[in-house]
Amino acid sequence: MVKSGKKWELFYNFGIDKTIKLKTLIGTYECKADAKGRLLLPVALKKQLASSMGSGFVLKRAVFQPCLELYPMEEWEALMQKVNKLNRFKKKNNDFIRRFTAGVKPIELDASGRLLIPKDLVGFANITKEVVVSSAVNIIEIWDKDLYEKAIDDAANDFADLAEEVMGSESGEGGTDD
């Protein structure tokens, strides 16, 4: 456990220095979006995100899947610090930054605890009435229910091999032992 002289506390089952700000989110929930694209976050997720409510969130397109990613603002800022270190005089870095941040929207929950998904992002993720909201370590993925179930089913056959490749190395850092 890291202890830097500052007060520390336990987050879930991991001992983490409070200054690190890693927060592991837990759960997969089915919910509904209304015709305007408003989504009421499940109470269990709102409780986990309580410390982030005042700072707001960022909603963006996922890179690899047809879903949306909801970042608590502190997670987004940490990610942007990494992105900002890229040399923008390299074309591929500039192209990556442009594509990665395309469609990014700041989001706040309304007085009823709903978030409004902008129409362009509703279209990107094919969000209909039935939605799955799923934790992905420190962010939330927002999926159309049918697309989520298809993605899970498609990945089921390959998951054992993927788990071994990513998590099975002796070093614990993923990848192969080559």
N, C-alpha and C positions, 0 to 999 in steps of 0.2 A: 504494500500500500504506500502511495506517495504521501508524504507529510512535509509540508514546506513551512512549518511554523505558523501557518494560518489555521483557523478553525476548519476542520474537515468533517464530513459526514458520509454516511453510506447511501449510495443510490442503488436501489434494487439489491442485488446480491453482490455487487462489486464495490470494493473500496476505492473511491476516486477522490482526489483532491478537488475541492469545490471550485478552484480557479480554472480547472480544465473545462468545465461546463458541458461535459458529455452527458446526455440524458437519453437513456434507452426507453423507447416507447414500445408498448406491448398491446397487441390485439388486432383482430380482423373483425369488421362489423359490416352488416348489411343495413343500408338506409335508403332513403328516397330523396330524389331531387325534384323540386317543383318545376313548373313550366318556365319560370324565369331563371332557372339554373341555381336556385338557392338550395343549400344543403345544410341540414341540421347535424352538427357533429354529435356523435354519441357521447353521453354523459361520461363514460369511462375515459374517453380520449380527452374531453375537456378538462377533467381532473388532472390528467397527466400533463396537459399543456398549460395549466393554470399560471405557472410562473412566466409563460411566454405571451399571455393574452395582452398585456399592456404594450408590448413591443410590436405586435403584429406579426404577419407572416408574408411569405413570398410564395406565389403559385407559378409553376412553370411546366412546360412539356417535359416528359421523360425522354431520355436519350435513346433507350433501347426498346421501349414498349409503348403501346398506344394508351398511356395513362398520364395522369398529372401527378406532380410532386409538390407537396405542401411543406415548406421549410419554416420552422420557427425563425424569426429574424436573426437571433444570435447564431444559429447554424448557417444561415445564408451568408452572414457577414464573415464567418470563419472560412467558408468555401470561397467567397470572393477575394479574401486575402491571398489564398493560394492561386486563384486565377490571375490576380493582379501582378503576380510575380513573373508571368509569361512575358517573353520578349515580343512586343507588338510590332517589331520591325521584321519578324518572320511571318510570312504570309499565312502559313498553316495555323499559327497561333492566333492571328487576327481573325481568320475564318472560323476557328473553333469558338472564340469568344462571341462572335456575332451570332453563330448558330445556337450556342449554348444559352445565350441570354434572349433569344428571339421569343417574343410572347410572354416574357416575364411580367408578372403583375403583383404589386403590393396588395395585400388582402387583410381586412380586419373583420372580426365577427360583429354582426349587428346586435342590437339589444336583446334579441331572441336567441342568440347563440348560433346564428346561421352564417355561413359564408356564401358569398355570391360568386359563382364561377362565371367569368366573362365568356361571352358567346363564342369568341374565337377558340378558347380552350375547351369549351363544351364540344365544339365541332371536332377539334383535334382528337379528343379522347372518346368521341362517339357516345358521350354521356346521355343516357335516357333516364327514365324514371328510376329504375333499379340500379343502385350504386353499391360498390364495395369500397370501404375505407380500410386500408391495411397499413399497419406499422411496418417500417423498413429501417430498423435500428433507430436513427435519430430524425427521420422525416416520416411523412404520411403519404402513401400512394392513394390516389382516387381513381377508381376504375368503373367503367360500365360493367355491370354484374356479369353479363354473358361473355365479354372479352376477358374478364378476370378468370372465370371458370375455364375458359378455353386455354388461357396461358398456363394455368396450373396443371390442367390435364396434359397439355403438350409437353410440359417439362417433367412430368412424373416419371416417364420411362428413363430419362437421362439423369435424374437427380442423384442417384447413388454414385454414378461415375463422376458427376460434377462435384459432389461433396467430397469424394476421395481426392480429386485433383486439387480442389481449392483448400480444403481443410486437413488433408491427410498427410502432408509433408511433415517430416520430423522437426523442421525448424518452426513450424506453425505459422509461416508467413504465406502459405498458399503457393500455387504453381507446382512445378515438378521438381523432383530431387536431382535432376540431371546436372 
